[in-house]
Every structure is written in C-alpha cells, then in structure tokens.
Amino acid sequence: MTAVRFALRQGRWGLIGFAVAAFAFTLVQTIGFYQIAGHTPQERAALGRTMSALAAQLVVVFPPPIRPDTVGGYVQFRGFNSLAILLAVWALASATGFVRGDEEKGIVESALATGTSRLALVASRLVAFAIALAGASAAAGLGFIAGVASGHESVDLIHVAQACGTLLALGLACYGVSLLMAEVTTAGVATATAGATLLALFFLNSLSRELSWLATWRWLSPFRYYDLNQPLPPGGSFDAKAFLILLGMGLVASAAAGIAFMRRDLGSSLMRLPTRRKPPSYVPSANPAWRIPIARGVYERRLGVLAWAAGMALLALFFAALTRTIVNVLLTIPTLLPYLSIFVHQQLYPAVLGYTWFNVAQLLFAAMAITNVARWAAEDVDGRLEMALSAPVSRAAVVAERMAILVVVATIAAAVSGVTLFTASHAQGIDLNVARLVAASLMLVPFALVFAGAGSLLASWNPRAAVGLLGAFAFASYLDTELGTIFKLPAWVQDLSAFKLFGTPLLGGVDGRNLALMLLLAAVGVGTSILVMQRRDVGT
C-alpha cells in the first residue's frame, strides 16, 4: 500500500486536473443541451435530426449518436465520448511517465532498492492509476447528474454508473497498452510509440465504420468495446461482456509489461536494435553542426521527429482517402442540403478536410507541445537543466532553444503531412488550392507554439505540475471554442482559444489578425517563462 500511496501522491496533479475537467465538461455539455434544445418535443426532435446529420461528418472520430434529442443521448455523444479520448491521453502520459520518466529521475531505482519487486511496482502503479481514473470518471458522472438537476429532470443512476465504469475500463485498457509499449521501446521513442499504437487502435475501430475490410480486425481495438457501451441514452445499451473484455485487456497488457520489465535492465528496452560497436572516445566531435544548439536538439529527438512526421503523414493519407466518401454521404442527406448549398462543389472538399483532418491535426500538434513540455519539466527535475546552465548557458537561452527546436520539429511534421495530403487528395481527384494548403499546414506551427508558450511558463513555475495544468489549459481551450457560441461568451474570451484562432485557413485563407494573436500569446508565454525561471531555483 505504501507504493500505491506514493504513486497517488506523484500523480495528484493529474487526478485533480482531470477530475475537475471531467466534472466541468459533462456539466457544461448538459447545461448546453438545455440551452439549445428548447422545451417542446418538436424543438428537441429538430435538434436530434440536426445532430444526427452533422454526426455523419464525425463518423471517423465518434460512433453515431443514439437519441441525441434527449439529454442522455446528447451528453453521451458530446460529453462522454470526448472524455474517453481525453482519459486515453491521460493513460498514455501516466504509463510512459512511470516507465521512462520515473526511471530517468531515479524514482524506480529507489523503489526497487526498498525490496519491492518489479511486478509489485507495476501492479502498484496500475492500482494507483485505477483509483485516480475512478475518481475522474465519478466526477464526470456527478457533472452529468448536476446538469440534469439544473434542467429539472431525473436520471437513472445505474446508467450513469455504467457510463462511468466504461470510461474506467477503457482508461485501464489504454494504460496497459501504453505501459507495454513503453517497456519494449527505448526512452526516446516510448511516448511516440505508445501514442502511435493507441492512435492506430482508435482509427482501426473508427475507420472500420467506413472501410468494411477493416471490420475484420476491429476486435483488436479497445475503443471497439467502448463503442458497444452507450448506456445513457434511452434505448442505449450496456454490454457486460465488452466491459469485461476492456478490463481483461488492461490486466493482460499490464501483466505483459511487468514481465517485460523483469527481463530488461533499467534505462534500456526489451527490444534492442542492432548497432555497430565503436570504441569509446573522449574527444569532442569535430562536426561543426554540433556547435549549433538547435541542430543538437533536433538530432537528439530524431526518432521522435520521424515518428511524429510518419504518423501524421499516415493520418493525412487516410483522411484524404475518406474525404470523397464523406462528401458523397453528406450529399445524400436531405436535411444537410441547405447547409451545403453555400459551397460550390469545388469548395465542399476543402470544407470537409478542414473540418476533419485539420481538427485532428490541431489535437495532434497540441499533444506534440504537451509532450515537449513534459520533457522540459523532466530536465528540470532530473538534473539535465542544471548541467546545461553550468555550461554556462543563460536561462533565457535555454527557453529560446527549447522553443526553436519545437518550431523545427513542428515545421517538419506540418510539411510532411501537408505534402502527403496534397498528393493523396490529387490521387483521389480532389484539387486543393496549393497556397491555402501550405498556409493551413504552416498555421499548425504557431498553433503549437501557443501551447508550448503556456507550457514553458508552467514548467518554469512548477515543473511537477506543468503537464497536468497544460493538459487542463488545452482542454479548456478546446472547450472554449466548442461552447463559446452556445453560452454567448465574449469575443475576447473566445480569442484566448488557439482552436478558435486557427479558423478555417484551407477554405478561406489565413486570418492575419488571428495569426498575430496566436504569435502574441506564444510570445507572452515565452517572455513570462523567462522571467519566472530567473526567479526560481532549479529543481524546486
């Protein structure tokens, strides 16, 4: 129990942040339903038809909604299904942080020195994360109950408990998969490999709704079993077998991770790529490129850069291939024709790509920024920042170098995915405006800088809480753009969201005002992070 309590203490910021975010998200979504649904059955039926029609655009992300004209169906689709993705990201960060982050900090070695076995250590982290995940899932349920109470309706508590339990089971399955991937790969690519695996499993399930040949393999994806459990809407279902399979996936993958942990050395990976042996050398390299800090940083992260670029290129390829299918489906829905009539036929494809691919790309670039912030926070805790400052390098230079490296990495990923999207779209007979595609792809770089600037400030202020708080900030930013129009938030509040400022550059070009605001937000974050870092001792 001591190891479990220690793990809970280590992850307390994540527990607090995700529990508050889950409660707020379901509460706001529930209240939002009553804001837009009206009070008569006719008004709610009209909302349900509109939601069902618009959901066809999101079929590659979410399962089709069940009874979106009811508060249970609406919140299941808009609230709990979105939270499932958020908790999967939390599971990824927690699992890779334990396997690689805590190893680099020496925490794992210290725990093993107390006599704790490796299997017991993995089990204690799994139990601790399950407790934290149960708290966040329960908070989501409480937010839904509170929102329904504000609408003077009642809910079936059993169905709410089933929805929360399904979130818990999916989170544990994603945690186990991430844990296993982090054990078998090296520290440099652990997060990227685990993220790519979860993303592949997610799209294996979601794309199987459009590509029938994938349906044969979707049983491998934990998200498939989550989709089978939609207990909140009237007529929804709770599949106990699917729920147990999710729990089994988490336990089996965690057990396999524990076995892998027993068979490898600390700091190494279970799978080792063959490398050429070289005699040790203590002479500094004569390569002039290593005198450039940015070149050193990008080379050190080369495997991660390759993983990000390859993963985003693959996703761009999938979305380009699906665009024509999605457009054909939309054109067959009579209720959508009034909305689609504002586009000429050639503009409909950029509109769909802007709504699907670039929305997903924004989430991925936000995740890229959060991953880099996690690295910066780890450098502060494990002593690498102290070594850099003793070189000597100024603190301002450290912050500037971090941001410059992120710019290079983000630009590479944006360029590769943009070229892939253009090539794949052209092969599908979709001609995109090259200038707008280039501008839209490059807009992802300042978008990532907004979150990196906020993360740099948080890492300078409190490294241990930086990732959790930045995740909450990113979630609030996404929530702002989702609900700003529903709750009629002031324009300046909506402009604080990078998702809102990104706009639709593939369809209408880059908005100079929004680009300037994004760069201003990033500059404010970087500038204040330098000031805060100057006033704080390293490692505190």
LOSE-398357 format. One record per residue (C-alpha): x, y, z; residue in one letter. Coordinates in steps of 0.001 Angstrom, whole numbers, padded with zeros to 6 digits, always signed. Layout:
// LOSE-398357
XYZA;...
//
This chain:
// LOSE-398357
+000000+000000+000000M;+002945+002325+000561T;+003857+002111-003129A;+000237+002839-004106V;+000077+005882-001825R;+003370+007145-003223F;+002094+006704-006791A;-001102+008592-005935L;+000964+011388-004445R;+003101+011504-007593Q;+000016+011778-009765G;-002079+014055-007571R;-001971+016951-010042W;-003229+014725-012823G;-006025+013373-010621L;-007147+016842-009565I;-006861+018309-013051G;-008661+015531-014898F;-011365+015173-012236A;-012130+018897-012390V;-012028+018845-016204A;-014338+015798-016381A;-016856+017325-013965F;-016829+020701-015729A;-017057+019179-019200F;-020095+016985-018570T;-021772+019723-016521L;-021307+022324-019267V;-022380+019904-022001Q;-025528+019011-020066T;-026411+022640-019386I;-025618+023400-023020G;-028220+020835-024092F;-030928+022701-022210Y;-029705+025978-023719Q;-030145+024835-027324I;-032723+022027-027186A;-035758+024093-026268G;-038625+022762-024202H;-041110+021265-026639T;-040835+017765-028144P;-040794+019308-031624Q;-037778+021503-030804E;-035865+018591-029324R;-036727+016359-032278A;-035372+019040-034628A;-032160+019195-032594L;-031880+015409-032779G;-032210+015413-036557R;-029591+018138-036907T;-027179+016375-034544M;-027600+013066-036378S;-026952+014729-039718A;-023877+016615-038527L;-022560+013483-036792A;-022069+011946-040230A;-019060+014276-040609Q;-017538+012882-037409L;-018041+009196-038136V;-014257+008721-038328V;-013956+010033-034761V;-017115+009135-032817F;-019784+006436-033132P;-023181+007597-034430P;-025308+009131-031660P;-028294+007367-030131I;-031302+009604-029411R;-029412+012940-029452P;-032792+014631-028888D;-032550+013536-025235T;-030146+014809-022608V;-028684+011317-022136G;-028046+010765-025838G;-026654+014284-026325Y;-024215+014091-023408V;-023190+010530-024263Q;-022223+011716-027754F;-020838+015173-026966R;-019573+014577-023439G;-018641+011027-022502F;-017322+010023-025930N;-014995+013045-025934S;-013911+012273-022380L;-012989+008748-023479A;-010324+010237-025768I;-009129+012619-023054L;-008743+009815-020496L;-006903+007696-023076A;-004386+010536-023427V;-004072+010685-019641W;-003436+006936-019545A;-000728+007343-022179L;+001004+010147-020266A;+000803+008319-016924S;+002080+004990-018235A;+005027+006383-020193T;+005799+008797-017357G;+006139+005878-014948F;+008176+003633-017229V;+010563+006214-018657R;+010121+009461-016764G;+010465+007951-013287D;+013385+005804-014436E;+015289+008861-015641E;+014622+010609-012329K;+015865+007600-010319G;+012482+007036-008657I;+012136+003484-009989V;+015629+002552-008859E;+014937+003933-005376S;+011688+001971-005130A;+013373-001280-006160L;+016111-000649-003604A;+013496-000916-000831T;+012910-004555-001736G;+009794-004005-003845T;+009680-006487-006721S;+009302-005258-010275R;+005923-006937-010706L;+004701-005409-007438A;+005876-001965-008565L;+003969-002246-011866V;+000903-003522-010010A;+001039-000643-007529S;+001104+001906-010370R;-001798+000154-012079L;-003860+000196-008869V;-002998+003855-008223A;-003995+004879-011732F;-007215+002848-011450A;-008086+004765-008261I;-007328+008108-009916A;-009260+007101-013026L;-012235+006038-010915A;-012212+009470-009276G;-012171+011283-012624A;-014892+009009-014057S;-017069+009555-010995A;-016557+013312-011352A;-017862+013062-014928A;-020957+011283-013665G;-021526+013887-010945L;-021239+016667-013517G;-023924+014995-015630F;-026210+014486-012614I;-025791+018121-011533A;-026504+019359-015060G;-029658+017258-015375V;-030836+018504-011981A;-030468+022083-013235S;-032858+021156-016071G;-035379+019790-013562H;-035143+016251-014899E;-034016+012981-013327S;-031529+010318-014359V;-031147+006602-013847D;-028159+006314-011514L;-027455+002770-012705I;-026970+004005-016262H;-024719+006804-015042V;-022625+004291-013099A;-022380+002107-016214Q;-021182+005061-018293A;-018563+005935-015665C;-017484+002309-015379G;-016989+002096-019135T;-014718+005167-019011L;-012738+003479-016251L;-012379+000228-018183A;-011267+001994-021379L;-008708+004053-019446G;-007231+000928-017858L;-007001-000799-021247A;-005186+002201-022747C;-002916+002367-019692Y;-001932-001283-020089G;-001222-000918-023807V;+000857+002231-023231S;+002725+000536-020392L;+003637-002404-022601L;+004795-000204-025499M;+006946+001884-023173A;+008610-001245-021767E;+009609-002720-025118V;+010918+000516-026704T;+013645+002975-025793T;+013081+006067-023697A;+013467+008389-026671G;+010531+006929-028595V;+008426+005422-025786A;+005785+008149-025770T;+005657+008392-029565A;+005376+004598-029946T;+002668+004269-027308A;+000788+007227-028795G;+001046+005821-032316A;-000231+002448-031083T;-003269+003954-029360L;-003951+006173-032349L;-003743+003183-034693A;-006151+001216-032480L;-008510+004184-032345F;-008626+004621-036114F;-008760+000856-036659L;-012125+000986-034925N;-013417+004310-036264S;-012328+003782-039879L;-013968+000353-039867S;-017301+002226-039913R;-016416+003431-043412E;-013969+000770-044664L;-015580-002650-044472S;-012300-004549-044876W;-011147-003171-041505L;-014169-004589-039673A;-012464-007990-039533T;-009704-006571-037332W;-011513-004080-035113R;-011853-006644-032338W;-008218-005805-031538L;-009141-002243-030564S;-010293-001396-027028P;-012269+001505-028498F;-014474-001036-030266R;-015639-002415-026926Y;-016188+001098-025603Y;-018495+001817-028560D;-020616-001186-027614L;-021436+000520-024311N;-023672+003580-024732Q;-025849+003342-021600P;-027005+006956-021103L;-029493+007488-023977P;-032945+005872-023957P;-032598+002679-025923G;-028861+002589-025300G;-027093-000496-024071S;-024520-001725-021610F;-022585-004757-022849D;-021194-006530-019791A;-019067-008817-021960K;-017435-005854-023716A;-016855-004200-020328F;-015092-007309-019011L;-013005-007576-022198I;-011793-003992-021636L;-010781-004831-018074L;-009099-008008-019314G;-007141-006044-021933M;-005832-003706-019269G;-004821-006526-016920L;-003220-008709-019605V;-001280-005835-021166A;-000116-004657-017719S;+000971-008176-016800A;+002910-008436-020080A;+004517-005074-019281A;+005523-006378-015869G;+007147-009454-017423I;+008962-007231-019932A;+010158-005051-017035F;+011605-008132-015328M;+013556-009096-018462R;+015257-005779-019187R;+017779-003561-017448D;+016857-000169-016074L;+017313+002512-018709G;+017234+000002-021579S;+014438-001503-023639S;+013258-005056-024151L;+013714-004757-027927M;+017160-003597-028945R;+018020-002573-032459L;+021338-003942-033728P;+024017-001266-033608T;+027603-001180-034728R;+030044-001299-031864R;+032509+001571-031693K;+035475+002071-029392P;+034799+004669-026686P;+036060+008151-027464S;+036541+011099-025125Y;+037475+013610-027806V;+034798+016188-028721P;+033321+015706-032165S;+034814+017883-034901A;+031449+018153-036697N;+030658+021903-036797P;+026910+021179-036819A;+027041+020186-033131W;+028029+023749-032270R;+024511+024802-033248I;+022194+024143-030264P;+019116+023649-032470I;+020900+021040-034612A;+021933+019133-031488R;+018427+019226-030093G;+016731+018061-033275V;+019288+015259-033754Y;+018732+014090-030190E;+014994+013881-030908R;+015392+012415-034401R;+013426+009239-033688L;+010591+011215-032165G;+010585+013615-035124V;+010427+010651-037500L;+007563+009112-035518A;+005530+012344-035481W;+006091+013004-039182A;+005320+009423-040254A;+002240+009185-038042G;+000763+012446-039252M;+001524+011593-042884A;-000302+008283-042484L;-003329+010006-040947L;-003350+012633-043704A;-003367+009784-046210L;-006375+008177-044521F;-008375+011414-044309F;-007678+012275-047935A;-008906+008820-048948A;-012073+009211-046855L;-012986+012731-047949T;-014768+011766-051164R;-016744+009073-049310T;-017767+011554-046596I;-018858+014151-049167V;-020954+011573-051037N;-022657+010595-047767V;-023362+014234-046887L;-024903+014920-050300L;-027405+012083-049759T;-028764+013640-046520I;-031687+015953-047423P;-031569+017899-044149T;-027967+018934-044851L;-028557+020279-048363L;-029464+023800-047129P;-026137+023956-045253Y;-024132+022524-048146L;-025690+024847-050712S;-023466+027712-049530I;-020475+025874-051010F;-019740+025458-054660V;-018893+021843-055422H;-015157+022511-055550Q;-015218+024151-052090Q;-017027+021277-050387L;-013927+019071-050307Y;-011714+021725-048627P;-014539+022370-046167A;-014722+018695-045201V;-010933+018340-044996L;-010731+021482-042890G;-013357+020116-040539Y;-011943+016592-040278T;-008217+016413-040963W;-007222+019827-039648F;-009310+019390-036489N;-007454+016150-035791V;-004143+017777-036742A;-004751+020543-034197Q;-005237+017971-031456L;-002050+016180-032505L;+000008+019376-032535F;-001352+020273-029093A;-000256+016795-027962A;+003174+017427-029532M;+003539+020614-027499A;+002475+018837-024294I;+004997+016055-024967T;+007791+018601-025309N;+006713+020369-022130V;+006857+017041-020299A;+010457+016706-021474R;+011308+020223-020297W;+009786+019533-016889A;+011763+016271-016604A;+015001+018085-017436E;+014401+020405-014510D;+013793+017553-012070V;+016453+015041-013152D;+019381+017465-013304G;+019803+017941-017046R;+018777+021595-016855L;+021313+022171-014096E;+024053+020675-016287M;+023065+022918-019206A;+023120+026044-017057L;+026591+025131-015760S;+027972+025080-019344A;+027338+028101-018875P;+024129+028829-020789V;+021743+031577-019746S;+018231+030676-018683R;+016782+032856-021419A;+018879+030943-023959A;+017548+027621-022635V;+013941+028758-023130V;+014690+030171-026589A;+016475+026976-027636E;+013552+024826-026486R;+011083+026878-028492M;+013324+026933-031579A;+013646+023136-031523I;+009868+022794-031257L;+009437+025138-034232V;+011741+022955-036339V;+010047+019710-035279V;+006540+021129-035822A;+007531+022544-039215T;+008854+019158-040349I;+005681+017377-039246A;+003463+020043-040849A;+005406+019958-044121A;+005394+016157-044409V;+001689+015860-043602S;+000837+018739-045951G;+002719+017195-048876V;+001082+013832-048160T;-002372+015414-048003L;-001859+017210-051321F;-000521+014107-053072T;-003226+011798-051733A;-006008+014313-052485S;-004765+014765-056036H;-004775+010983-056471A;-008443+010994-055357Q;-009297+013645-057940G;-009537+016423-055343I;-007722+019581-056399D;-006777+021737-053415L;-005586+025315-053549N;-001829+024896-053068V;-001278+028306-051453A;-004069+027762-048936R;-002908+024229-048174L;+000625+025490-047480V;-000733+028293-045298A;-003078+025954-043404A;-000296+023436-042769S;+002125+026116-041581L;-000560+027600-039307M;-000192+024452-037209L;+003245+025698-036107V;+002102+028909-034312P;-000866+026895-033048F;+001557+024518-031302A;+003605+027494-030055L;+000612+028835-028116V;+000516+025670-026010F;+004306+025463-025866A;+004473+029045-024557G;+001907+028287-021860A;+003734+025042-021041G;+007085+026829-020856S;+005613+029208-018296L;+004168+026337-016254L;+007428+024344-016436A;+009352+027407-015236S;+006924+027935-012356W;+006216+024359-011190N;+007761+021556-013301P;+005957+018760-011464R;+002536+020227-012171A;+003294+021548-015671A;+001940+018649-017743V;-001295+018312-015790G;-002000+022035-015819L;-001130+022362-019503L;-003465+019477-020302G;-006225+021308-018411A;-005394+024509-020313F;-005562+022697-023661A;-008855+021092-022687F;-010292+024444-021575A;-009131+025982-024858S;-010934+023263-026817Y;-013995+023657-024599L;-013962+027412-025212D;-014305+027049-028961T;-016892+024265-028607E;-019221+026114-026247L;-018408+029780-026823G;-021304+030349-029207T;-023765+028285-027146I;-023176+030331-023993F;-022529+033577-025899K;-019120+034120-024335L;-017437+037491-025018P;-015332+037585-028183A;-012141+038288-026223W;-012681+035119-024155V;-013134+033051-027304Q;-009995+034630-028780D;-007958+033063-025947L;-008542+029679-027583S;-005931+028622-030133A;-008549+026295-031640F;-010783+029313-032310K;-007916+031417-033664L;-006831+028675-036081F;-010008+029182-038091G;-010500+027535-041483T;-007397+028512-043483P;-007864+025720-046033L;-011219+027182-047037L;-010835+030920-046542G;-007105+031533-046156G;-005168+032732-043114V;-006727+035452-040972D;-003894+037906-040273G;-005491+039094-037025R;-005819+035561-035670N;-002239+034715-036656L;-000974+037843-034888A;-002946+036948-031748L;-001526+033402-031745M;+002033+034717-032055L;+001313+037283-029316L;+000010+034602-026939L;+003083+032463-027633A;+005429+035427-027097A;+003744+036329-023804V;+004149+032750-022594G;+007829+032619-023565V;+008619+036041-022120G;+006944+035395-018794T;+008530+031939-018560S;+011985+033545-018844I;+011139+035997-016049L;+009758+033235-013811V;+012732+030942-014441M;+015132+033726-013431Q;+013456+033866-010004R;+013242+030147-009196R;+015922+027724-008077D;+016398+024731-010345V;+014845+021537-009003G;+012381+023287-006670T;
//
